[in-house]
Amino acid sequence: MLSRNELHTGIQVLHIASSRFNPRIIRSVRHRLVLGWWLLGPVLALCAWLPTLTVYFTGEDFVFIHFAASAQPFYKPTQNLFYRPFPNLLWQLDYWLFGLHAWGYHLTNLLLHVANVALVGWLAYRLTASASTAALAASLFALQPIHIEPITWIAGRPDLSATFFGLLALICWLQGGRTYYLLTLLAFAAALFCKESVVGLPLILFGWAWCRQSEKSKKLIFKLIPYGLIIALYLAVRLTVLGGFGGYTSDGNILLNSLWNATFGLWLPLLFPVNLDSTGWLVGTGLVAALLGFYGWLLWRLRRRFPTQRAALGGGLVLMYGAILPVLNLPPVLPDLEQSRLLYLPSVGFCLLLAICLRAAYNKVVLAGLGAVYGLALGLALLSWWQAGQLVDTTFGSLQSINLPIAVGDTLYYAGLPDNWHGAYVWRNGISEATTLLLKPGLRGLLLTSQTGTGNRKSWYVHYILNQPTFGPALQLVFYSSSP
């Protein structure tokens, strides 16, 4: 990362050279410098998240893989809760290309994140006109440990794909012109059919126009009307397909969740993206203390060097709250980073704010320290997901090794399987689909707590014990029996 003086000297050299050489050459050099800054974030994302390719499936992944394996049309819902046809299409392409090889599905998630990092850099450059600020924003977004759930969890792909199209819509809006306006409408429609939580994007556009004072109110409202029509079209299709609006059942804490998620529930996970379950008390406290020290240093430096890009700061805040508004009623992010997928798009605004502040208080050593903290927090969070994948793999590996004489129509009841491991989902869902995919088509798999009558077919009862040695969890098959 270049220092402030080095950047200033480089700009002076370009200005001197521009008076002596062909302007086309100078523009080419400037474009190459911007391109170099822009590529920094995607390269960091690719390197940091490459270990996700070693993670096995987790339980709920099998719900969507089974849907793809059964050759259902991608526009049919996988569940009656949501209507997200575009991620269904990507899962079907994954199954066609990779079968039951988990690394291929993780590769798709990784590539989507890398693409999103590139778009974040582009968006930041359009908002700030600063290549270094754009590179900082993209790099922060690339390394944010809060992204562990949507990137590592294959079932979290709707957040990745919706963010991709949402960012495209925002960038096209900033580009201006009739062609880009049509493109932003198409991108917004695609984002909605990836995940409904991007419904707040028109509010972001309205807030940006207000911050920048770029358009008159009547003209702006007229330009936003088509977004409302697209939302109405999506809701009509969703209502027709699902027979209702779907969504999660309310836990009765809508007001409490909304108040928390709009304040501490939004800022604390973004400021301190540490999985306190996976790090342990000692390391977790150390990481939080290091981040506290960093924010204290940043506030001290900003006393005299407060950023002048007020419109961009306001744009970052509008992006954060416009993105979180549709999911305020949901359960908040937990200390083990469960539910952190809800902050994937809002984190774009946070990274933009932090990048603007860091650019004003530039220090190479502090940036390197922040990168080290992020890297350690990310590595420990990723370890939990890798271990969760091993637990899932062991669940069926142990069954396959004993060669149970199971037949089509039999039912397997599982006991002792963990719901999650340090925030990484294990067997919250997907046991039935995994039984069909990994053992034999035509079998039923149920957790023992959901036991039902099976008629005259044979039932198998499989019991596991979760051991927790020093170097990670181990799942052991201890007992199985059958009923006539």
Secondary structure, DSSP 8 states (H G I E B T S, - for coil): ---HHHHHHHHHHHHHHHTTS-HHHHHHHHHHHHHHHHHHHHHHHHHHHGGGGG----TTHHHHHHHHHTT--TTS-SSSS---HHHHHHHHHHHHHHTT-HHHHHHHHHHHHHHHHHHHHHHHHHHH--HHHHHHHHHHHHH-GGGHHHHH-GGGHHHHHHHHHHHHHHHHHHH-SHHHHHHHHHHHHHHHTT-GGGGGHHHHHHHHHHHHT-S-HHHHHHHHHHHHHHHHHHHHHHHHHHSS-------S-HHHHHHHHHTHHHHHHHH----HHHHHHHHHHHHHHHHHHHHHHHHHHTTT---S-HHHHHHHHHHHHHHHGGGTTS----TT-TTGGGGTTHHHHHHHHHHHHHHHT--HHHHHHHHHHHHHHHHHHHHHHHHHHHHHHHHHHHHHHHT----TT-EEEEES--SEETTEESSSS-HHHHHHHHT-TT-EEEEGGG----TTS-EEEEEEEEE--TT--EEEEEEEEEE-
